[in-house]
């Protein structure tokens, strides 16, 4: 199969979007005329335009509320406001089964059950972020929490709605930049916050303006700036600090006293992580037509961010190998772990994105047709001081159409099609991958059938064709991917639910796995792709038990995923330019673990209540004949208590992270650490009032912790004590 040219791909998709847009503009009017006699009835998604509320809710995202296939974790409301950070990985890392790459304050992507990168999808309303964050761990995720209503985390069968490559799971943010309702009046929200750990300042605001009964306009903007991150103690891990001190002793023995003293001083650095400052601003606008028969909306966003990359110290070890990641590669890209001589490395990232969302209300077997489309123009420039290094320039298009079925005797579902195209140009002296192009087209279905007596059967399937091409490498290859899942759950009349599912996944190798050939400073290695890699196939399963009563809830999920040919980056034992060579290769692998959570309402009284909760998660991952999989989060246990006193909400929690000594080659173990967090939020004008004030103290005892899922754990610890004040005002 020959990959479509960029011009053809853009033209074809643009034409499709134009046709769909025209259909959506006309169809709601025709449909509304046919329903003129029924205007006294309330539509399924909200009141009609003539109702006093004048508020028609638009369902513009896949409602995967199919029992076993539902989201496994979610965050929204005040919890999302309190957790608001620059990167989505840091926002979600407290949820069960979710860790973070924690590469830097400006670049942090979610890790789901030990999987990251191309094996998970980070989306807005079912479409990808259309950035380069899955290309390398030092690339930021383009994400703005200001316009997000809530964020869902999916595992298992439901991810087949979003992409066959999302074997590890999917994160879907439900966005409101394209309005979902027509308010009765102008509404606005403003948020401001300040955090002490990085002197972080954030201001954001949004406004929705009704334009008659069926149109609504939206405008938003945000600004965030932070300085170098303050940490609770030593910058470098004990293992790395020991290497530095040993190298300093060797320099002293050779008479290099000044260099030895400098290295001793650097080894003892503490207090702040240098070159971790960041600045981000966003501006956005949206316009939507909303009617009882459907909706159509468009939006635009500009995301502009500049952030620093923490650097691994450069020193010569006693064996004559340079520990810096470069020597002869001083111009390498943003990838940290590398001091690039004396110049700090920063990344300047800009994305301009356009989105379309529409829905056509149907009748009979089908409830609605939901459409989504997005186009992104993305540029990512890496600087060493003021000198321009590698530039990533990308254009991407993604569209999807979901046909949602009405519930007919307990049978419901959705089916659809999805298209993705991206062109990536990489220019610079240290481009690890060549220019390339990706094109994917997928068909999917998700079905649920109530069998009676509390039993429900769920199934999903996806076919996807994926192609990767690179003209400069004379490479052009396509893959046919088949994925499917089935599950059965039982719900008693007493709050107990049991369930299990099986999922077969197939993932095409990424361009980085196929075509890499060069020193990648982010991973501190010479990465070598393999053009012969085949489809990565896996078989997995989940089983869960849940119980819910008015005062007590508990959930326990166990999972296992078996790969016949897991694509992994494995050390070969060779070196190129004093860097270890890692070859992408196939190996059998087994990932298994559990997630548990429970909550108990200990006391309740008029105007208040006291409750306690706990969560835990763990992943164990091994590669056959190789050893532990690298960068896997350790066992984590969190316990908390909430006290509600009218409009005042108090919370305290303790989180323990176990040591992680099951590490990959050239990877250092991480010590255990315990975090204590306190928070309070107050609604001075009542729970539904317009003002919310929040105060939080995270990492109260200023401990040093290192995330084992991070490439930079040896020289990028977690934030120290962070006292954060947040105010939210709505109108």
C-alpha angles and dihedrals in degrees: 000000000000115000113241116253116255093247092050093046093050093045094048094048094043090052091050091050091049092053092047091048091052091049091052095048093052103033098061090054092050091045092048091053090053090053097047091113091054099053092112089065122084113244119236093254101045144310122322122258092262094056115108090243091058087198119135112181114214119210101211101158134063108276097214094183092137099132105243091027095053126114112285095210137013140181128196145128118037091347090061092047091051092047094046109138135156094262130045093225090064092046095055104034093099094060119099112272093009124112131162137240087226091192092153138330087266097047123044126141127186121263112207118199090332095312125115142153116034093359094072132049125221109198147170113217092341096312125105124253087252092217134110098260093115091052096068137000093237092060115099124235112242100233135142116192093191094084096037120108095191141333124233127200117208132194133175126009097358093067089071086078089066108037143324092238092061094092092143096049143271138262116209123187116200104221130203100192086105097053118242097198141027108241122214091238142002110301128193140179129197127187130186130175142172128199124192100207093073100010084251118186122188132177125174138165142177136186134194120201123192113224101197122309100312108030131070131178127207133198127179142167140176140188128194130176130175136175129220110313119257113225132197098243141323117024096211127058118249091252095051093041089053091053091050093049091047090052090048091053089052091051090050091052089054091052096254091133099159093048090046092052091048091052092046089052092048092049089058095049113138142155102056139030106234123229095016098118118125141188127194136171133176136190124188144168137188140185127195139184110209125186137157087258098051146300144249128196142168133196143184130207134183115197118189122179138165120186139165127245118225112233132222109231118260117229141139114248121220090256092063099254118128110237092201114091099238129028091155093025103065092144097055119141132269092291107126129217088086133083096209092219108294099329123100116234120231135175125221111198129184128177128180110193136182123195136189127195127179141165132193117198111224136183139226115025094358126061101192148337112234122196132191132178135172138182125192134191106193132182125180119184124188120208133195100201103310094333118104115234128170120358124203112199118182140172119191139179128192128176135171139179122201122194107202120204126219117242105264112182093325095317115117138147149131135243133186154137132262132195129191131180129173135172117197123192115190116192128177144078094280105040105155093195130035125237110289145172131219128197126180134175123184141181119201143174135190119193134181127188127188108220098187131249089066096301122131127182119205131188138172135181139183137189117193135175115204131185133187123192138173120184095196090055095039087235125147123157137156134198134202111214128194121187131171143168139190132187143175127206135180127203121194126208090248100063099270119130127183127184148159136186142185125214132189113198134189125192130184115226114261122244089251091055091048105038111023115129116159149050112308109195094193090064093032091231147096102256120207122189128209118225091197096063113131135207113307107231128192140176119203144164143197133201126187144178122200133179127188131182132156091272107021135050129175134172131182123182127182122191141181132185122190119197122198091192111013110183107232138168104240129186112245097193092244128112133215117194088348092304123118113250117236116193122200105234142155123259138161111259140181125204119185138159148121143251123206134179136169138174133190130192100219098180139005132187139161106302098002152042142192122221139170130207142180138193135186137178138178138179127195114191131177137176114215114249089000108065137230117005110249126253100014118160115244130232110301129192125185129183127183145169131211129202119192115196106174107284092357121088120190126187137180127181142175122208123192121195115194123223115269113218096153094092137151129250114300089008122123123223119249125226125235119260138180127220126201116198130184127187142169133188126189132194100198093185095045135280092293093039124120098247129073122176122191134189123183137174110198121190088011095186094048096238125175113241133172126203111228091206090064127095088210099049092119093060106016112063124179121277118284123230108334119191107192130190120193132180126190124188125184130189 
